[in-house]
Structures are given as structure tokens and as C-alpha cells.
Amino acid sequence: MGIRADRHPTTPPPQRPAAAARPATDPADPARDRPARRRPRDWAADFVCFAVAVVIGLTGLDVLQQASGVPAGIAVADQVVGALACAAVWVRRRYPLGFAVATAVVAVVAQTAGGAAVVGLFTVAVHRPLRQVAWVAVFSLASAPLTFWLYPDPGLHYVAAIVFAALLISGTVGWGMYVRSRRQLLLSLRERARRAEAEAELRAAQAQRLAREAIAREMHDVLAHRLTLLSVHAGALEFRPDAPTAEIARAAGVIRDSAHDALQDLRAIIGVLRTGDDTDAARPQPTLDALGDLLDEAREGGTPLTLDRRVTDPAAVPPALGRTVYRIVQECLTNARKHAPGAPVTVTLTGGPGDGLDVAVANAAPPGPVPPVPGSGQGLIGLTERAALAGGRLGHGPAPDGGFRVTAWLPWAS
């Protein structure tokens, strides 16, 4: 057999465009009302509906038998049609509107199909929009006088029969719409619960991410300064093995003290992580008063330092502002020690309440070749984020003399 020239054998068959997706809670979605597999609750509901259709159909059969002048053939056909209508109740979930329209039309001339028509009206009220329900209900109300005229009930007046039919149709529509609204409410509550659970998971993930960032920032702030000091002095000993004994002893002392302080800080951070208490009381934070000790430590490590401090009322500096200033100066000293060892550093603090606090840290160009020290620039990124969180700003860049300069402004409320 030949292959048609208008379609290549490797070309996939054309696919139909996907239909527009409906919301999960759309009650008019036919796919939602046609489950591939019925649950026991659905089987029970279908059995009840079938039983109602049969009971009402038997009532219609009694009226048909009491009616005079009905040919036997018509009576038999009425019973066959009624039985088929009752059997069709089991497919009402698949075709709710078609089942309701068909049974409503058949019930006009077949007394035993009245029960299936009631079930069809209830089904369309549960599964279809109000407009379709209204059309089926209006047709049923309009056809009721014709039905009772064709098959009058000997025990019930014609007008009373029509009123009873109107009440039955209205009650069926009302009950179906109540079931429909209750299902919509349950679906919306489930959707709301699902969204709330997703939002809770997202908040938990964000909280974990923030906690990890806080731990990483704290580890960097606490340990980077100590370990850099240790690395610089160890590198100096490596590059100058013929240094005087006194200088070697002093560098070894600095290394020992830096390692000891780093271990103490690490123990403090691990203790906070184990207890879960991340408050300032559990982890004492440095303030502006501790800046002098930081500068003395840097001088002892061999960094020439100059402090220009013109701060109005230093005792009134808020603890959070002092902590931010301390971390900025600490990170700048760490970077100067890594990338410009031995270069002079100038720290300038100016400002007062209402004007804000200006911080400037500048180091000159290194006096000689600098041994390679790993650095990724994360410290400056962290300083920029810290200053932004405090409501201030931070800038950094090369200085005209070949050094490096970091400037920051932090708000200080009056």
C-alpha cells in the first residue's frame, strides 16, 4: 500500500486546540459532573433517585388504571415508556440536561414517567446553571395542565392537581438548588483550605530561608574578622620565616588569641541555635561602645589605624544603630587586612540626633605585593543589605590614591 503524499509518516496527527480551562469550583463544568468512577455515596444517591422515580411512577400507574376510556395498548405503552424512563435514571449524571428534557417531554403523555421527570428536574437543578433549570421548570409547569387534562385523577380536583404539581415542581427545584449551593460552598471551603495550606507552606519556607540567611550573616560577622586576622598573620609567618624571634612570637600570640576568640564566638552561636532563642538577650550584640576594643584589636594585629570621631552625644546612640556601625567598621577592617595588609586605615564617624550618622572607612594602597586571600565580595553585599534594613545607604569603591573607601549614612532619630 502507498503512503499518501499529503501527510508524512513521521508527522504527528493534528491535535485539537485545548479547551479553555475551567476553575476547579465551576459547577457548570460537565467534566466535573461525570466522574469516571462512582463512589458508594453516588451509588446510594442514584438508588434513592431510582426508588423515588419508581414510587411516583406506580402512583401514575394507579391513576392510569382508574382513568376510563384509555385503550389497553396505550396503557401498555405508557408502562413500557415509564420503565425505560426509570431505568434511564442511572445515566442521569452523564447527561443531566438531556435526561431532564427527555423525561419532561415524555411525562406529558406517559403517567408512569412522572417520577423520572421529577428526578430529572432535581438533577438539572443540582448540576446545571439557573437558566437551564428555569427553562425545564417552566416547561414542566406549563405542561402540567395538559397532563391532568389527558389523565384526570378521579380522587383529586383538576385545579388542586395543578396546584399540587406546581408545589412539587417548585419544591424539587428549590431542593436541587440548595444541594447545588451547598456543594459550591464545600468546594470553595476546600479550595480556601488548600490555598491556606499552600500559603502556610510558603511562609514556613520563607521563614526557613530568612533563618538560614540570618545564621549565615551572623557566622560571617562573627567569624570572618577573627579568621582573617589569623590567616593574615599565618601568611606573614609563611612568607617571612627569617623574621625576628620577637615578631614571630607576637604573630603566634595573635594567631592563638584569634583562634581562641573564634572558638568562643562559634560556641556562642551554636548555643543559640541549640536553644532556639535568637533574641538579643541570648546573643549579646556589640554596640558603639565596643568600637574602641575592635580598633585596639586591629592595631595589635599590625594595622595602622586613625579614628576621627565627631559624634554628638555618643551615649545616646541607639543600640541597633551602634550595632550596625560596629558591623560596618568590622567588615571594612577585615577587607583592609585581607586585600591591603599593612596599609593605614582611617575611620571617620560624624553626626548626631536628627542628622543621622555618617561612617567612612578608607584604606590606602597596599605597600607591597599582597598574598592571595580568598574573598567573594559577600561581605560588602551584606553591608549594603544591613544599611538598607536600617533605613540608610552604603557606597563603596576605589579611592583616588589606589586604596578603597566605604561610606555609609544611617538615620538617627532626634
N, C-alpha and C positions, 0 to 999 in steps of 0.2 A: 504493500500500500504506500502511496506517495504522501509526502508531507505537504500540507497547504503552504503556499508561499506567503500568505498574509500573516502568518504567526511563526516565529522562530521557535524551535523545540525547546530552547533554553529560556525563552521569555516567560515569566510568570504570568498567569492569567490575570486580567484586570480585576481589581478589587473595588468593591463598592465603597463610597465615602462613608466614614463612620458617622453615625447619628450623633446629634448633639447630646452630650451627657446631661442627665437629669440629676438634680440633687438627691441625696440619699433619702431625704424625708418627703419627696414629692409623692403625694398619694395618687396622682393620676398616671403614674408610670406603670404601664401594663406589665413590664418585666417583673416588677416587684410583687404584683398580684398573681403571678404564675410561677410559684415555686416548683423547682424541679422535683422536689421530694417533700411529700406531706408529712407533717408531724402528727403524733397521736391526737393532739388538740384539734388539728384541722379535720382529721377523720371523725372525731366526735361531733364537731360542729356540722359537718356535712350530713352525718347520720340524723342529727336533730332536725336539720332543714328537710331532709327526705321524709322524716316522720311527720312533720307539720304538713308538708305537701300531700302526703297520703291521707291524713286525717281530714283535712279540708276537702280533698278530692272525694272521699267517701261521703262527706256531708252533701256535696254536689250531686253525687250519685243517688242519694236518697231523694233529693228534690227532683232529679230526673225521673225516677221511678214513679213518683207521685204525680208528675205532670201528665195531663191527659192529651191524647192526640199525638204523641211522639211515636213515630214508626220504630219498629224493632231494629231495623238496620241502622237508623241514626243513633239509637241508644247504644248499640254495639260499637259503632264507630267512635262515639263520644268516649266510651270506656277505653278503647284502644289508644286514642289520642291522649287521654288523661294518664294512662300508664306510661306512654312514651315521654310525656312531659315530666312526670315524677322521676323517671329514670334519668332524664337529662339534668336533674339537679346535681348529679355527681360531676358534671363538667362545667358547672356554673362559675368556678374560679377561673377557668381558662378563657371563657367568653362571657363575661358578666353582662355587657350591654346587649349582645346578640341574644343571649338566653332570656333576658328580661323582655325585650321587644317581641320575640317569638312567642313566649308564653302569654304575654298580654294580648296579642292578637288572637291566639288560639282560644284563650279563655272567654272571648266574646261569644263563641258558638259552641264551646265544649265545657259543660259544667264541671266535669271531673278534673279539668286542667286549672281550676281556680287556685288550688293550693300551690301549684308550681308557679303561677303568676305572682302570688304573694311573696314567695321565696325569691323570685327573680327581681321584684321591686326592692326587696330588702338588700339583695346582693348588689344591685346597681347603686343603691344609696350608700353602701359601705365603700365600694371600690371606684366610683366614678364621680366626676365633678358635679356641682349642683345643677348646672344647665342640663346635662343629660338626665339627671334624676327628675328634674321638673318636667321634661318632655314625656317621659314614661309615666309619671304620676298623673299628668293632665290627661293623657290618653286613657289611662285606666279609669279615671273619674268620669270622663265623657262617655266611655263605653258601658259603664255600669247600668244606666237606664235601659239600654238596648238589651243587655244580657238578661235583666229581670223581666223585660217585656217578652223576650223569647221563651224564657223558662220561669214563669212566676212561681213563687213559693206559696203553697196553699195556706200555710200557717203564719204568714207574715205579710202585712200590707205592703203595697208597691212602694209607697213613699218611705215607709220605715225601712224597707230593704235597701233603698238607695242611700238613706242616711247611714245605715249600718255599714254599707260598702264604703262610703266616704270616710267614716271614722276608722275603718280597718286600714284603708289605704294611707290615711294621714298618720295613724299610729305606726304603721310599718315604715314609712319614710322617716318619721321622727326617730324611731329606734335605730334605724340604719345610720342616720346622720350622727346620732350620739355615739355609736360604735366607731364610726369613722373619725370623729373629733377626738375620741379617747385614744385611738391608735396614733393619730397625729401627735397628740400630747406625749405619749410614751416615746415615739420616735424622736421628738425634739428633746426630751429629757435624756435619752440615751446619747444623742449627738452632743448635747451640752456636757454630759458627764465625760464623754470621750475627749472633747476639747479641753475640759478642765484637767483631765489626766495628762494630756499631751503638754499643756501649759505648765503643769506641776513638774513634769519630767524636764522640760526646757529650763524652768527656773532652777531645778536641782543641778542640771548640767552647768548652767551659768555660775551657780554658787560654787561648784567644784572648780570651775576654771578660775574664778576670782580667788579662791583659796590657794590654788596652785601658783597663781601669779604673785599673791602676797607672800607665800613661802619663798618663791624664787627671789623676789625683791629683797626680802629680809636676809636670805642667805648671802646675796650679793653685797648688801650694805654692810653686813657684819663681818663677813669673812674675806671679801676681796681686799680690803685695806690691809688686814693682817698678813694674808698670804702674799700680797705683792711686796710688802716690806721684807718678808722672809726671802722671796725669790730674788729681789734685787741684791740683798747682802750675800746670799749664797752665790749669785753670779759674780759679784765682786771678788769673793774669795777664789772662785774658779779662774777668773782672768788675772788675778794678782797673787799667785802662790808665793811670791817673794816679798809680800808686804811685811812691814814690821810686826813684831810679836804683839805689841800693844794694840795695833789696829786690828789684827786678826782676832784677838781676844774680845775687843769691843764688838766686832761684827758677829762673832759667835754668841755673845751675850744678847745682842739684838735678835738674832735668829731664835735663840732659846725663849726669850720673852715673848716674841711674836707668836711662836708656836704654842706657848702656854696660853696666851690670851685667846688665840683662835680656838683652842680646845674648850676653853671656858665658855666662849660665846656659842660654840656649837652645842655644848651640853645644855645651855640655857634654851636654845631654840628647840632642841629635841624634847626637853622637858615640857615646853609649851605645847608641842604637837601631841605629846602623850596625854596630857591632861585635858586638851581641847580648850583651854582657857586662853583666848587670844586677845585679852584686854591689856591695856597699858599697865595695869597693876601687876599682872602676871609677868609681863616682859618690860622691865623698866626701859624707857626710851631716853636718849640723850637730848639735852636742851642746849640753849645758847651758853649756859654757864659751863658746860663741858667742852666748849670750843678751845679753851686755853690748854686743857690736857691733850687734846688732839694735836694742836700745834707744837706743844713741847715734845710729844712723841715723834712727830715728823722731824723736828730739829735734831733729836737724839739719833734719828736714823740717817742723818747726813744731809738733809735738805735745808739750804739756806732760806729762811722764812722772814718775811716782813709783814706785820699786821698793822693796817690803818683802820682804826675803829672809831667811828664818829656816829654813834648811835645815841639818840636822846632817850634817857631813862632805860638802860638795858634791863633793869629788874622787871620792867613792865611788859617785856616781850612775851606774848602768849606761848605756852608750851608747844603747840603744834607748829607755830611759825619758827620757833627756835630749833625744833627737830628738823624741819625742812632745810634751814640754813646749815645746820650741822652736817646733814647728809650731802648737801651740795659741795661744801668745802671738803668733806672727807673724800668724795669721789674725785674731785679735782686734784687733790694731793696724791691720790692713788695713781691717777693717769699721769701726773707730772713725774712721779717716781718711776713709772714704767717706761715712759717714752722720752723723758728728759732728765735722767738721773744726774744729780749734782747741780742742776740749773736753779738759779734763785727763783723763788715764788713769792708773789705779793698777793695778800688777801686784803680786800677793802670792803668794809661794812659801813654804810651810811643810811640815814633815815630816821624816822620817828613815827609816833602815832598819828594817823590820818594821812601821812605822806607815803607810807609804805617803806619797805626795807630793800635797799639795793645791795646786791652781793656781786663782787667781781674778783675772780681768781685768775691771775696771769702768771705764766712761767716763761722765762727766757729760752732761747735756743740752747740745746744741749751743748756742753763744752767740748765734747768729743764724740767718737762713734758710740752708738747705743747698741748693746747686745739685743738680739731679737727676743721680744717678750710677747707671748700670745695675747691678743686683745681683739674683741669683736665689735666694740662700739656700743654694746648694750647698756653700758653704764650711762652714757650721755642720753640715750633714748629714755632710760628710766628716769633720769633727772628732768627731762622735758615733761614727761607724764606727771611726775611728782609736783613740779611747779604749776602745771595746768590744773591739777586737782586742788591745789591751794588757791587757785584764782589768779595766779601770776603768769609770768612768761620767762622763758630762758632762751639765750642765744649763745652760740659758740662758733669759733673759727680761728684761723691762723692770725697771729699778730704781725705787725709790720717788721718787727725785729727778728722774725723767724721763729718766735715762740708760739704759744697757744693761749687763748683768752676765753674765759667763760663768764658771762654776765647774766644776772637774773634780777627780776623785780618781783617782790611778793607783797601782797596787800597787808596792811596793818591798820585795823580799825582804831579810831580815836576813842 
